[in-house]
Amino acid sequence: MILMMQQARKDLFDLNGKDIVITGGASGLGLGYARGIAKYRGSLSIWDISEHKLKNAKAELESYGVKVTTHLVDVRSEEEIINAYQQVIEQHGRLDCVLPMPVLHRDLDLFWICLPKNI
């Protein structure tokens, strides 16, 4: 019975085949979410403004055995958001979820305006 419950819990959180973007995902809360997603086999696209932190986050997250792409993106720039989104689609083939973790809440409005509405 315990083994069945453990398997059911594992299946409930199985993110295999899911592709997730996390803005601000190279540190702090964003990196914490990325670790949880990687643990449950989700593919990740990490967006951040720090190239050094992106490199470190990618190395750590790939140790979970999942696909990780990184993008140097300032979410205050509409052009950077659109370019990064296009790269994610090219690299991952799809996008299932976006977890925006920008530092400033006012950045969220621009972020959501720039992404397609069918995500």
C-alpha positions, 0 to 999 in steps of 0.5 A, a space after each residue: 500500500 505504501 509503495 502504491 501511494 508513493 508511486 501515485 504521488 510520483 505520477 501526480 507530480 511527473 513533469 516529463 514532457 513538459 517545457 517550462 520557462 522561469 524568468 529570474 530563474 538563475 537565483 533565489 525563488 526562481 532557482 528554487 522552483 527550477 530545482 523542483 521542476 527538474 526533480 520531477 523531470 520537467 524541461 527548463 528554459 531559464 531566463 535571467 539578466 546575469 550570465 554568470 548565474 545562468 551558467 551556474 544554474 544550468 550546470 546544477 539543473 542539468 545534474 537532474 538529467 533534464 534539458 535546460 536552456 538559458 537565455 540572457 533576458 531583461 523582462 523589461 525589454 519587449 524585444 528581448 522577451 519576444 526573441 527569447 520566446 522564439 528561441 524557446 519554441 525553436 529549442 524545446 518545440 513547445 511551451 507549457 508553462 511560464 513562471 515569471 519571477 521578475 524583481 519588480 512587479 511592474 515588469 509583469 504587465 509588459 511580460 504578459 503583453 508580449 507572450 502569446 495568449 494561448 500558453 
